[in-house]
Amino acid sequence: MAHIVVVGNEKGGAGKSTVSMHVATALARMGHRVGVLDLDLRQKSTARYIANRAATMKRHGLDLPSPSFRELPEIDQAALGPGENAYDRRLSQAVAGLEATSDFIVIDCPGSHTRLSQVAHTLADTLITPLNDSFVDFDLLAHVDGETGAIMGPSVYSEMVWHARQLRAQAGLKPIDWIVVRNRLGAQAMINKEKMGKALEELSRRIGFRTAPGFNERVIFRELFPRGLTLLDLRDVGVVGQMNISNVAARQELRDLIKALRLPGVEVDF
């Protein structure tokens, strides 16, 4: 059985596609067989990322370690059973098609609540939730009293994860390992960073997730997307001037993230 890594929350702009592509590519570079699904059927950022990567490799004659991408299959409505949801069938068939040839399946979810995202969360062995270091994003996890900073209770996304956990428990599956990844940690705004850290620490104890540092805000991530490249590809493609101090630091952030995920059979060697 492939280990399923779901990257999700219900807010756009948190870096889900960047995290998905870097985690998938890092695993592929370490010799693991990796399949990828993109459940954002409208924007398709991860699908575009992988298509850009294929185009770059073809253009420059490169053979970069890469995950295997699969589109969700179309389903004949007449083939569905009574009460069966077409999206459920599409996702289950896509996962089944990748499992035989994958050690890991990385599923990138849309930044909104959809049936596909809901079902994907029930499949997650590891759930990564990228979160901008802001109380605007924190509100997705829990409601906070504006005066005291006290946590009032879980919010919509946390409730959805709780429901996914309940379904997995009923099916006798192992619990989801949930990691909240703090993206765009700025060098400044230390007071906000400290408040966010305390709030996440308290909430993690209450609803059961781990926290991990993600990626700082860096121009390099926006520059890599059109070419489908990741931080780990820069040396291979011979991009002059790209391995500066900032990008070396970004590689270390990726290394730290992969270590923090504690994925089975993964030893970080980059």
C-alpha positions in Angstrom: 0.0 0.0 0.0 1.3 3.4 -0.9 1.6 6.0 1.9 -0.8 8.8 1.1 0.3 12.4 1.8 -2.5 14.9 1.5 -1.7 18.6 1.3 -4.8 20.6 2.2 -6.6 23.4 3.9 -9.6 25.5 2.8 -7.8 28.7 2.0 -5.9 29.7 -1.1 -2.5 31.3 -1.2 -1.0 29.3 1.6 1.6 27.5 -0.5 -0.1 24.1 -1.0 1.1 23.6 -4.5 4.6 24.7 -3.7 4.7 22.3 -0.7 3.2 19.5 -2.8 5.7 19.8 -5.6 8.7 20.2 -3.4 7.8 17.2 -1.2 6.9 15.0 -4.2 10.1 15.9 -6.0 12.3 15.5 -2.9 10.9 12.0 -2.4 11.5 11.2 -6.1 15.1 12.4 -5.8 15.7 10.2 -2.8 14.7 7.2 -5.0 11.1 6.7 -4.0 8.3 6.1 -6.5 5.9 9.0 -6.2 2.5 9.6 -7.7 0.7 13.0 -7.7 -3.0 14.0 -7.9 -4.3 17.5 -8.2 -7.8 17.9 -7.0 -8.2 21.6 -7.8 -10.0 20.9 -11.1 -10.3 24.6 -11.9 -6.9 26.2 -11.2 -4.7 23.0 -11.5 -1.6 24.6 -10.1 0.2 21.4 -9.4 -0.8 19.9 -12.7 0.6 23.0 -14.4 3.8 22.7 -12.3 4.4 19.2 -13.5 3.5 20.0 -17.1 6.0 22.9 -17.0 8.6 20.5 -15.6 8.1 18.1 -18.5 8.4 20.9 -21.0 11.6 22.2 -19.4 13.2 18.7 -19.5 12.2 18.2 -23.1 13.5 21.7 -24.2 16.9 21.2 -22.5 17.3 17.5 -22.8 17.2 16.9 -19.1 16.2 13.8 -17.1 15.3 15.1 -13.7 13.9 12.8 -11.0 10.1 13.5 -11.1 6.9 12.3 -9.6 4.3 10.6 -11.9 1.2 12.7 -12.4 -2.3 11.3 -13.1 -5.5 13.0 -14.1 -8.7 12.0 -12.4 -10.5 9.7 -14.9 -13.8 10.6 -16.3 -16.7 8.4 -15.1 -19.7 7.2 -17.0 -22.7 8.3 -14.9 -24.6 5.2 -15.9 -21.9 3.0 -14.3 -22.4 4.5 -10.9 -24.2 2.5 -8.2 -27.3 3.8 -6.4 -26.3 6.8 -4.3 -22.7 6.6 -5.5 -20.9 10.0 -6.0 -19.1 10.4 -9.2 -16.2 12.3 -7.5 -15.7 9.5 -5.1 -15.4 7.0 -7.9 -13.0 9.3 -9.8 -10.7 9.7 -6.8 -10.7 6.1 -5.8 -9.9 4.9 -9.4 -7.0 7.5 -9.6 -5.6 6.3 -6.3 -5.9 2.7 -7.2 -4.2 3.3 -10.5 -1.2 4.9 -8.7 -0.9 2.5 -5.8 0.7 -0.4 -7.7 3.6 1.8 -8.9 4.0 4.2 -6.0 5.6 4.3 -2.6 4.0 7.6 -1.9 1.0 9.4 -3.4 0.9 13.1 -2.9 -2.6 14.7 -3.2 -2.9 18.5 -3.6 -6.3 19.7 -2.5 -8.1 22.9 -3.6 -8.3 26.0 -1.4 -12.0 25.5 -0.7 -14.4 22.9 0.7 -15.2 20.3 -2.0 -16.4 16.8 -2.1 -13.0 15.6 -3.5 -11.1 17.4 -0.8 -13.3 16.0 1.9 -12.9 12.4 0.7 -9.1 12.9 0.2 -8.7 13.8 3.8 -10.1 10.5 4.9 -7.4 8.8 2.8 -4.5 10.7 4.4 -1.9 8.8 6.3 0.0 12.1 6.6 -1.9 15.4 6.3 0.1 18.6 5.7 -1.7 21.9 6.2 0.4 24.9 5.0 -0.6 28.0 6.9 0.6 31.6 6.4 1.9 32.9 9.7 -1.2 35.1 10.2 -4.3 35.0 12.4 -6.3 35.4 9.2 -5.2 31.9 8.3 -5.3 30.7 11.9 -9.0 31.4 11.8 -9.4 28.5 9.5 -8.3 26.2 12.4 -9.8 27.9 15.4 -11.7 31.0 16.4 -9.8 33.4 18.7 -11.0 36.0 21.1 -9.8 39.3 19.7 -9.1 40.9 23.1 -7.6 38.1 25.1 -6.3 35.8 22.4 -8.0 32.8 24.0 -9.0 30.0 21.7 -12.8 29.9 21.6 -13.1 26.6 19.6 -12.3 24.8 16.4 -13.2 26.2 13.1 -14.5 24.7 9.9 -11.3 23.1 8.6 -10.5 21.5 12.0 -14.0 20.1 12.2 -13.6 18.6 8.7 -10.3 16.9 9.7 -12.0 15.6 12.9 -14.7 14.1 10.8 -12.1 12.4 8.5 -10.4 11.0 11.6 -13.7 9.6 12.8 -14.3 7.9 9.5 -10.8 6.4 9.5 -11.3 5.1 13.1 -14.6 3.5 12.1 -12.9 1.8 9.2 -10.1 0.5 11.4 -7.4 2.6 9.7 -4.4 4.1 11.5 -4.8 7.7 12.7 -3.9 10.6 10.5 -0.5 12.2 11.3 -1.5 15.9 11.0 1.3 18.5 10.5 0.5 22.2 10.4 3.3 23.9 8.4 4.0 27.6 9.1 4.8 29.3 5.8 6.0 32.8 5.1 7.7 33.2 8.5 9.0 36.8 8.2 12.2 38.0 9.8 10.3 40.9 11.2 6.9 41.1 13.1 8.4 39.1 15.9 5.4 39.9 18.2 2.9 38.4 15.7 5.2 35.4 15.2 5.4 34.8 18.9 1.6 35.0 19.3 1.0 32.7 16.4 3.5 30.2 17.9 1.7 30.2 21.3 -1.7 29.9 19.7 -0.7 27.0 17.5 1.0 25.2 20.5 -2.1 25.5 22.5 -4.4 24.4 19.7 -2.1 21.5 18.8 -2.6 20.0 22.3 -6.4 20.4 22.0 -7.1 19.0 18.6 -4.0 16.9 17.9 -1.6 18.1 15.3 2.2 18.7 15.1 3.8 21.9 13.8 6.7 22.3 11.5 8.5 25.3 9.9 7.8 25.7 6.2 9.1 28.2 3.6 9.9 31.8 4.1 8.7 34.3 1.6 11.2 34.1 -1.3 11.2 35.2 -4.9 12.7 32.0 -6.0 9.5 30.0 -5.6 7.6 32.3 -8.0 10.5 32.1 -10.5 10.7 28.3 -10.4 7.0 27.6 -11.2 7.0 28.5 -15.0 9.9 26.1 -15.5 8.4 23.4 -13.2 11.6 23.3 -11.2 12.2 23.0 -7.5 15.0 24.1 -5.2 16.6 20.7 -5.6 16.9 21.1 -9.4 19.0 24.3 -9.5 22.4 22.6 -9.5 21.3 20.1 -12.2 20.0 22.7 -14.6 23.1 24.9 -14.3 21.2 28.2 -13.6 23.9 30.7 -13.1 23.7 32.8 -9.9 20.7 30.9 -8.4 22.6 29.2 -5.6 22.9 32.3 -3.5 22.7 32.4 0.3 18.9 32.8 0.3 18.4 29.8 -1.9 20.8 27.7 0.1 18.8 28.6 3.1 15.6 27.7 1.3 17.1 24.2 0.6 17.7 23.8 4.3 14.0 24.8 5.0 13.0 22.0 2.6 15.3 19.5 4.3 13.9 20.5 7.7 10.4 20.1 6.5 11.0 16.6 5.0 12.6 15.5 8.3 9.7 16.9 10.3 7.2 14.9 8.3 8.7 11.6 9.5 7.5 9.7 6.5 8.1 5.9 6.6 11.4 4.7 5.1 12.6 8.2 4.3 16.1 9.3 5.2 16.9 12.8 4.1 20.0 12.8 2.0 20.1 16.1 0.1 
